[in-house]
Amino acid sequence: MPPVRPHDAEFSDDLGNPYAHNEAFWDEVTPVHAASDYYRLSEFKRGDDVLHDFIVAEVGDVSGLSMLHLQCHFGLDSLNWARMGAAVTGIDISGASIERATGLSSELDIPATFVRANVLEMGDRFDGQFDRVFTSIGALCWIGDLAAWGRAIARALKPGGMFYIAEFHPVMDTLQQSSPITNSSAAYPQYPYFGNRIPLRFDPEGDDSDYAEASFTSEETTFEWFHPVSEVIEALINAGLTIDRFHEYPFVTYKARQGMIRGDDGLWRLPPEVIALPLMFTISASRPAPR
């Protein structure tokens, strides 16, 4: 659910345009993320892969396939898929992110296309064009209307094409972040599991820290939506997609809560004293081919 803000959030009835606020945040944070150790841009430039192994294994071989990457940020994962043989188009709401992604594509001589767009407002521009649609890790909290999101995915896929998402589990998103979680009694909810399509408003405070760069604090208010797993699955099914695989995992890709321990695989888990909880999930879904 990046960026995690360690303070109480309140439901807001006077939202204005939450997507405009969020766009401003991502414009602000893009250069910070590109320079952070978390994103490993310098290692990618040296030839390392930055995609997580479990994601690569589940998505499979993308050589020669067309791929749409939703909410691509500054394009690092998109370019990794392109370097693995996919013809990639990345879209993101942030103009700063798209500008940076386009620059990296040119700098590294990795062909890819980047488009500034809200994923809910793609219209028919990508209808039936892609073998794969991909999104991952901290994306869904920025989407208010999952039904429209599911329809956009289905429209972009070719018949027989596959959608894949790796995401923080909403159970993990509910966990308190005021103190270290070192035993099961500390793993209690602080945020809602059922968001009821109402975003939480996160206002900047002096002790805020960014998930990728702890020294950075934003000046922007952001709005995030909490979605139960059932809402995600129903959005895909109602859009006409078939759920092929659903997995839950007891790890996350960064230190999302105090007390987490990093394993040799680079993934973060709650201590063994804490009863096992789902911290991430993945879904693979396909658009049925006509018979």
Secondary structure, 3 states (H helix, E strand, C coil): CCCCCCCCCEECCCCCCHHHHHHHHHHHHHHHHHHCCCCCHHHHHCCCCCCCHHHHHHHCCCCCCEEEEECCCCCHHHHHHHHCCCEEEEEECCHHHHHHHHHHHHHHCCCCEEEECCHHHCCCCCCCCEEEEEEECCCHHHCCCHHHHHHHHHHHEEEEEEEEEEEECHHHHHECCCCCCCCHHHCCECCCCCCCCCCEEECCCCCCCCCCCCCCCCCCCEEECCCCHHHHHHHHHHCCCEEEEEEEECCECCCCCCCCEECCCCCEECCCCCCCCCCEEEEEEECCCCC
